[in-house]
């Protein structure tokens, strides 16, 4: 795995990880979006043979990042789970016991439809659609910005939902698409933490910044 890259926003140090997450140094907090836990199990219910190893690999990556940064807190910008409860979410409950001291905040996304009792049993603090932390505001979908107050809009916003991806083109007109972190002056969109997702193409302007995730490394694109 390649090393993370530092990025400063509002005098806060953010370490951009090639494992599709951000470590917020000042708050000892890991930031992620769109884990879609249980998605492969949901597909198997529908008769599509997605192996459970896909889900386990995502959970192991999350565990590795928490160990690497020794994070005290995990903030999830929506779509923590994918659908209704299944056996894969039972595995998460067992995983959670190994990280019982970790504080988890979830800003609900459109796929987070489990009953409140499930989140309580997993010791997850749920925020219906927004959450403040330091100079930042966390949402799932940036479309919710229209509901923010003028004061809230002054905070730098983090969101997920889009699963942003960027295309890199070669001289022979070949093109490859990679997941990315997408930073503007006012907000950032995190890549889907789960590798079992699609990608929405983004086209940054010259004043925006992309961190493309390529071969377990990061390519910074001004």
N, C-alpha and C positions, 0 to 999 in steps of 0.2 A: 504494500500500500504506500502511495506517495504521501508526503507531508501536507498538512493543511496550510492554507494561506490566510494571512491576517487581513482584515478589512475594518476600517474605523467608521462608525456612524454615531453621531451625537456624542462624541468623546467616549464611546464604548468600543471595546476590542472584541471583534467577532472573528473566530477561526473557522474558515470555510473548509469543510472536510470533504474529501473525495468519496466518503461514505454517505453522501446525501443528507447531511445534517450540519448544524452550526453550533459551535461551542461559544457561549457568551461568557467571557472571562471574568468580568467584574461580578457577575451574579452566580458563577459556578453552575451554569444552567445549559442544558442541551436543548436545542430548538429543532423540531422536526415537523413534517406535515405528511398527510396521506400515507399512513402505514397500511391501511386497508387490511387489517388483521382478519383472518377468516375467509378471505376472498377465494383462495384455492379450494377450501372446504365447501364453499357455496357452489363453486363450479362442479365439484364432484357430486354434490346433491342433484345437480341438473344433468348428470350423466356424462360430464366432460372430464376426462381422466387427467386432471392436473395433479402432479405428485405433491404430497405433503412437505417434501423437502424444500419446496419453494418458500413456504411459510416459515419453516424452521430456520432457513438461511437468513431471512429478514430479521427474525427474533435474535438470532446469534449475532448479527451485525449490530443491532441495537445494544445488546449486552456488551459487546466489545467496545463500543464507543463510550458507554457509561463507565466502564472500567478504565479506559484510556484516559479520560478527562477527569475521572473521580467526581463526576457531577452530583450535586445534591438535589437537583431539580430537573424535571423534564417538562417542557411546554410543547403541546401538540396542537398545531394550527389546523385542526379538523380532519375528518375521515380517519379517525383512529381505527375503527372497525369498518367492515364492508356491508354487513347485512345483519340478519338475525343470528342469535347465538348458535354455535356448533361446537364440535369437539376441539377444533383448533383454539377456540377461546377458552376452553377448559385448560389447555396447555398454557395459555397466557396466565391464567390464575395461579398455576403452580410456579411459573416463572416469576410472578410478582412476589411470591413469598421470599425469594432469594434477594429481592430488592425492596424489602419492607420499609427501609428508612428513606427511600427515594420519594420525594414529593412530586406528584404528577398533576399537572393542570391540563385539562382538555377544553379547547374552544370547539364546540360542536360543529360538525360539518353535515352535509346533506345525507351522508351514509351512516351517521351515528344515530341509530334508531333503537338501540337497546333500552330496556327499562332502567329507570334510575337506580333500582335495587342492584343491578349488575355493577354499575359504576361504583356504588357505595361499597359493595363486597370486594372490589378490586382497589379500594382506597384511592380513587381518582376524583379529584375536584373538578366538577363540570361547570363551564361557563356557557350560557346558551348561545351567544354569537360573538362576543367580544371580551377582551381581557386586557387590562393595563398592567405593565410591568416596567418600572423605571421610565425612560423616555420613549418607550415603545408601546404600540397597541397591536394586539394580535386578533386577526379575523380568520375565517376560512375562505370566504369568497369576497373579493374586493367590491363586488356589486353592492355589498352591504354598507359601503361607505356613505351612501345617500342617507342612511339613518343616523350617521354620526353628528354630534354637535360641532360647532365651529372650533371649540377648544380641543375636542378629540381629534379633529383633522390636522391639528398642528403636531400631533405625535407622529413619529415615523412608524409606518404600518408594515406588518409582516402578514402574509397570507399564503395559502396553498391553493388547492382545488384545480388549477389549470394544468398541473404536471408539465411545466415549461420545458421546451427542447429547442435546440438551435442547430441549424445545418452548417456544416463546414464543407466548403467546396474546393476541389483541387483544380489544377490547370487543365486537366482533360475533361472538364465538365462533370466529373464524378462528384457525388455529394453523399455525406453521411450525417445522420441526425443523432445528437447526443442530449441527454438530460442536462439541465443547467439551473444555476441560481441566476435570478434576473433582478438587478438593482436599478431603481430610478432615484431621483432626488427625494421623492416622498414615500416610496414604498418598495418592498422587496417581495418577490414570489419564490417560494421554496420549491425545489423539485420533489416529486413523490419519493418518499423514503423506500417504499416497496419497489422492487424491480419488476414486479408482476403488474405493470401498468403501461398505458400508452403515453404519448407525449403530444402536447399542443405547441405548434411552432410559434416562436416569438421572433420579432425583428427589431432589435434595439436601435435607437437613434444614437447619434454620435455622443450625446451627453449621458448615455446609459451604460451600464456595465454588466457583462455576462461572465460567469464562471462556468465553463463547460466541463463536464465530467467525462474524461476520455481515458480508456485503458487504466482504470483505477487511479488516475491522476486528475489534475485540474489544469485547464487552459484558461488564463485570464484574457478576456476580449474587451478592450476599451471601445 
